[in-house]
Amino acid sequence: MPQLNPSPWLFIFLLSWSMLLLVLKTKTLQLTPHNTPSLPNQQTLATAPWNWPWI
């Protein structure tokens, strides 16, 4: 069964994955995020209780 012989396609498979990961890694590391992370707002807002009309 020739499909079980890894000789012809294993090298091509590994080479293509390594090139793909190499290209994608360099492309994704060059990207900058659109929203820079910032610290959350530490102010607490004053809340008022709701007046439910059916209670």
KELUM-729632 format. One record per residue: residue number from 0; residue in one letter; chain; x, y, z of N, C-alpha, C in turn. Coordinates in Angstrom, 3 decimals. Example, Ala and Ser with C-alpha at 12.3 -4.5 7.8 and 13.67 -1.06 7.14 Angstrom:
<nodes>
<node k="0" r="a" c="A" n_c1="13.190" n_c2="-5.690" n_c3="7.800" ca_c1="12.300" ca_c2="-4.500" ca_c3="7.800" c_c1="13.200" c_c2="-3.300" c_c3="7.800"/>
<node k="1" r="s" c="A" n_c1="12.850" n_c2="-2.250" n_c3="7.080" ca_c1="13.670" ca_c2="-1.060" ca_c3="7.140" c_c1="12.900" c_c2="0.030" c_c3="7.870"/>
</nodes>
This chain:
<nodes>
<node k="0" r="m" c="A" n_c1="0.843" n_c2="-1.176" n_c3="0.000" ca_c1="0.000" ca_c2="0.000" ca_c3="0.000" c_c1="0.892" c_c2="1.244" c_c3="0.000"/>
<node k="1" r="p" c="A" n_c1="0.875" n_c2="1.998" n_c3="-1.036" ca_c1="1.798" ca_c2="3.141" ca_c3="-1.126" c_c1="1.434" c_c2="4.294" c_c3="-0.198"/>
<node k="2" r="q" c="A" n_c1="0.180" n_c2="4.416" n_c3="0.215" ca_c1="-0.180" ca_c2="5.534" ca_c3="1.075" c_c1="0.392" c_c2="5.379" c_c3="2.476"/>
<node k="3" r="l" c="A" n_c1="0.829" n_c2="4.186" n_c3="2.871" ca_c1="1.422" ca_c2="3.983" ca_c3="4.176" c_c1="2.924" c_c2="4.236" c_c3="4.183"/>
<node k="4" r="n" c="A" n_c1="3.476" n_c2="4.449" n_c3="3.045" ca_c1="4.893" ca_c2="4.740" ca_c3="2.959" c_c1="5.095" c_c2="6.232" c_c3="3.234"/>
<node k="5" r="p" c="A" n_c1="5.678" n_c2="6.627" n_c3="4.355" ca_c1="5.791" ca_c2="8.040" ca_c3="4.684" c_c1="6.902" c_c2="8.769" c_c3="3.936"/>
<node k="6" r="s" c="A" n_c1="7.669" n_c2="8.048" n_c3="3.195" ca_c1="8.814" ca_c2="8.660" ca_c3="2.532" c_c1="8.440" c_c2="9.795" c_c3="1.583"/>
<node k="7" r="p" c="A" n_c1="7.472" n_c2="9.680" n_c3="0.697" ca_c1="7.262" ca_c2="10.768" ca_c3="-0.255" c_c1="6.546" c_c2="11.982" c_c3="0.326"/>
<node k="8" r="w" c="A" n_c1="5.656" n_c2="11.799" n_c3="1.266" ca_c1="4.828" ca_c2="12.927" ca_c3="1.668" c_c1="5.160" c_c2="13.479" c_c3="3.050"/>
<node k="9" r="l" c="A" n_c1="5.873" n_c2="12.742" n_c3="3.883" ca_c1="6.157" ca_c2="13.221" ca_c3="5.234" c_c1="7.070" c_c2="14.442" c_c3="5.217"/>
<node k="10" r="f" c="A" n_c1="8.076" n_c2="14.409" n_c3="4.397" ca_c1="8.990" ca_c2="15.546" ca_c3="4.306" c_c1="8.262" c_c2="16.789" c_c3="3.781"/>
<node k="11" r="i" c="A" n_c1="7.422" n_c2="16.614" n_c3="2.786" ca_c1="6.666" ca_c2="17.743" ca_c3="2.232" c_c1="5.690" c_c2="18.279" c_c3="3.270"/>
<node k="12" r="f" c="A" n_c1="5.061" n_c2="17.398" n_c3="4.005" ca_c1="4.131" ca_c2="17.808" ca_c3="5.048" c_c1="4.838" c_c2="18.610" c_c3="6.136"/>
<node k="13" r="l" c="A" n_c1="5.957" n_c2="18.098" n_c3="6.633" ca_c1="6.691" ca_c2="18.798" ca_c3="7.679" c_c1="7.283" c_c2="20.111" c_c3="7.181"/>
<node k="14" r="l" c="A" n_c1="7.755" n_c2="20.108" n_c3="5.971" ca_c1="8.316" ca_c2="21.334" ca_c3="5.414" c_c1="7.242" c_c2="22.398" c_c3="5.221"/>
<node k="15" r="s" c="A" n_c1="6.091" n_c2="21.999" n_c3="4.734" ca_c1="5.023" ca_c2="22.975" ca_c3="4.529" c_c1="4.506" c_c2="23.521" c_c3="5.854"/>
<node k="16" r="w" c="A" n_c1="4.378" n_c2="22.684" n_c3="6.870" ca_c1="3.931" ca_c2="23.167" ca_c3="8.177" c_c1="4.970" c_c2="24.070" c_c3="8.816"/>
<node k="17" r="s" c="A" n_c1="6.211" n_c2="23.722" n_c3="8.691" ca_c1="7.243" ca_c2="24.578" ca_c3="9.289" c_c1="7.301" c_c2="25.935" c_c3="8.594"/>
<node k="18" r="m" c="A" n_c1="7.166" n_c2="25.961" n_c3="7.279" ca_c1="7.154" ca_c2="27.236" ca_c3="6.570" c_c1="5.910" c_c2="28.043" c_c3="6.913"/>
<node k="19" r="l" c="A" n_c1="4.784" n_c2="27.381" n_c3="7.009" ca_c1="3.544" ca_c2="28.067" ca_c3="7.362" c_c1="3.632" c_c2="28.670" c_c3="8.762"/>
<node k="20" r="l" c="A" n_c1="4.138" n_c2="27.902" n_c3="9.721" ca_c1="4.276" ca_c2="28.423" ca_c3="11.074" c_c1="5.313" c_c2="29.530" c_c3="11.146"/>
<node k="21" r="l" c="A" n_c1="6.343" n_c2="29.420" n_c3="10.379" ca_c1="7.368" ca_c2="30.460" ca_c3="10.370" c_c1="6.808" c_c2="31.757" c_c3="9.802"/>
<node k="22" r="v" c="A" n_c1="6.049" n_c2="31.668" n_c3="8.733" ca_c1="5.477" ca_c2="32.861" ca_c3="8.115" c_c1="4.393" c_c2="33.447" c_c3="9.011"/>
<node k="23" r="l" c="A" n_c1="3.516" n_c2="32.613" n_c3="9.548" ca_c1="2.447" ca_c2="33.119" ca_c3="10.400" c_c1="2.974" c_c2="33.716" c_c3="11.701"/>
<node k="24" r="k" c="A" n_c1="4.020" n_c2="33.125" n_c3="12.229" ca_c1="4.582" ca_c2="33.640" ca_c3="13.471" c_c1="5.148" c_c2="35.025" c_c3="13.258"/>
<node k="25" r="t" c="A" n_c1="5.869" n_c2="35.224" n_c3="12.194" ca_c1="6.440" ca_c2="36.546" ca_c3="11.939" c_c1="5.360" c_c2="37.558" c_c3="11.595"/>
<node k="26" r="k" c="A" n_c1="4.322" n_c2="37.138" n_c3="10.898" ca_c1="3.234" ca_c2="38.064" ca_c3="10.560" c_c1="2.450" c_c2="38.469" c_c3="11.797"/>
<node k="27" r="t" c="A" n_c1="2.161" n_c2="37.527" n_c3="12.681" ca_c1="1.358" ca_c2="37.857" ca_c3="13.847" c_c1="2.151" c_c2="38.638" c_c3="14.885"/>
<node k="28" r="l" c="A" n_c1="3.446" n_c2="38.438" n_c3="14.958" ca_c1="4.242" ca_c2="39.206" ca_c3="15.908" c_c1="4.403" c_c2="40.655" c_c3="15.471"/>
<node k="29" r="q" c="A" n_c1="4.232" n_c2="40.945" n_c3="14.197" ca_c1="4.353" ca_c2="42.305" ca_c3="13.708" c_c1="3.072" c_c2="43.106" c_c3="13.916"/>
<node k="30" r="l" c="A" n_c1="1.964" n_c2="42.438" n_c3="14.205" ca_c1="0.704" ca_c2="43.140" ca_c3="14.385" c_c1="0.694" c_c2="43.883" c_c3="15.715"/>
<node k="31" r="t" c="A" n_c1="0.058" n_c2="45.024" n_c3="15.717" ca_c1="-0.127" ca_c2="45.772" ca_c3="16.955" c_c1="-1.614" c_c2="45.766" c_c3="17.283"/>
<node k="32" r="p" c="A" n_c1="-1.960" n_c2="45.694" n_c3="18.544" ca_c1="-3.386" ca_c2="45.678" ca_c3="18.892" c_c1="-4.026" c_c2="47.030" c_c3="18.622"/>
<node k="33" r="h" c="A" n_c1="-5.281" n_c2="47.010" n_c3="18.225" ca_c1="-6.004" ca_c2="48.244" ca_c3="17.947" c_c1="-6.352" c_c2="48.973" c_c3="19.232"/>
<node k="34" r="n" c="A" n_c1="-6.709" n_c2="48.236" n_c3="20.249" ca_c1="-7.063" ca_c2="48.831" ca_c3="21.536" c_c1="-5.938" c_c2="48.519" c_c3="22.508"/>
<node k="35" r="t" c="A" n_c1="-5.256" n_c2="49.536" n_c3="22.949" ca_c1="-4.208" ca_c2="49.291" ca_c3="23.926" c_c1="-4.861" c_c2="49.037" c_c3="25.278"/>
<node k="36" r="p" c="A" n_c1="-4.405" n_c2="48.050" n_c3="26.009" ca_c1="-5.037" ca_c2="47.743" ca_c3="27.290" c_c1="-4.778" c_c2="48.860" c_c3="28.294"/>
<node k="37" r="s" c="A" n_c1="-5.766" n_c2="49.149" n_c3="29.082" ca_c1="-5.627" ca_c2="50.169" ca_c3="30.117" c_c1="-6.198" c_c2="49.625" c_c3="31.421"/>
<node k="38" r="l" c="A" n_c1="-5.837" n_c2="50.280" n_c3="32.503" ca_c1="-6.330" ca_c2="49.855" ca_c3="33.805" c_c1="-7.813" c_c2="50.179" c_c3="33.919"/>
<node k="39" r="p" c="A" n_c1="-8.571" n_c2="49.330" n_c3="34.596" ca_c1="-10.000" ca_c2="49.626" ca_c3="34.753" c_c1="-10.196" c_c2="50.841" c_c3="35.653"/>
<node k="40" r="n" c="A" n_c1="-11.326" n_c2="51.483" n_c3="35.481" ca_c1="-11.660" ca_c2="52.653" ca_c3="36.271" c_c1="-11.917" c_c2="52.224" c_c3="37.716"/>
<node k="41" r="q" c="A" n_c1="-11.245" n_c2="52.857" n_c3="38.665" ca_c1="-11.351" ca_c2="52.470" ca_c3="40.059" c_c1="-12.436" c_c2="53.244" c_c3="40.802"/>
<node k="42" r="q" c="A" n_c1="-13.115" n_c2="54.167" n_c3="40.152" ca_c1="-14.152" ca_c2="54.935" ca_c3="40.821" c_c1="-15.402" c_c2="54.064" c_c3="40.964"/>
<node k="43" r="t" c="A" n_c1="-16.013" n_c2="54.164" n_c3="42.139" ca_c1="-17.264" ca_c2="53.440" ca_c3="42.350" c_c1="-18.415" c_c2="54.403" c_c3="42.104"/>
<node k="44" r="l" c="A" n_c1="-19.370" n_c2="53.970" n_c3="41.378" ca_c1="-20.515" ca_c2="54.810" ca_c3="41.070" c_c1="-21.571" c_c2="54.656" c_c3="42.157"/>
<node k="45" r="a" c="A" n_c1="-22.221" n_c2="55.761" n_c3="42.495" ca_c1="-23.283" ca_c2="55.709" ca_c3="43.486" c_c1="-24.532" c_c2="55.133" c_c3="42.832"/>
<node k="46" r="t" c="A" n_c1="-25.066" n_c2="54.119" n_c3="43.443" ca_c1="-26.261" ca_c2="53.483" ca_c3="42.896" c_c1="-27.444" c_c2="53.797" c_c3="43.797"/>
<node k="47" r="a" c="A" n_c1="-28.579" n_c2="53.903" n_c3="43.203" ca_c1="-29.809" ca_c2="54.165" ca_c3="43.954" c_c1="-30.718" c_c2="52.955" c_c3="43.829"/>
<node k="48" r="p" c="A" n_c1="-31.478" n_c2="52.641" n_c3="44.858" ca_c1="-32.395" ca_c2="51.500" ca_c3="44.761" c_c1="-33.520" c_c2="51.811" c_c3="43.762"/>
<node k="49" r="w" c="A" n_c1="-33.981" n_c2="50.766" n_c3="43.134" ca_c1="-35.071" ca_c2="50.934" ca_c3="42.165" c_c1="-36.399" c_c2="50.934" c_c3="42.898"/>
<node k="50" r="n" c="A" n_c1="-37.290" n_c2="51.735" n_c3="42.411" ca_c1="-38.634" ca_c2="51.743" ca_c3="42.960" c_c1="-39.516" c_c2="50.911" c_c3="42.034"/>
<node k="51" r="w" c="A" n_c1="-39.792" n_c2="49.679" n_c3="42.484" ca_c1="-40.630" ca_c2="48.813" ca_c3="41.683" c_c1="-42.095" c_c2="49.142" c_c3="41.963"/>
<node k="52" r="p" c="A" n_c1="-42.883" n_c2="49.438" n_c3="40.927" ca_c1="-44.263" ca_c2="49.841" ca_c3="41.178" c_c1="-45.157" c_c2="48.689" c_c3="41.646"/>
<node k="53" r="w" c="A" n_c1="-44.802" n_c2="47.429" n_c3="41.430" ca_c1="-45.697" ca_c2="46.342" ca_c3="41.788" c_c1="-45.402" c_c2="45.792" c_c3="43.191"/>
<node k="54" r="i" c="A" n_c1="-44.446" n_c2="46.349" n_c3="43.883" ca_c1="-44.158" ca_c2="45.862" ca_c3="45.236" c_c1="-44.909" c_c2="46.686" c_c3="46.238"/>
</nodes>
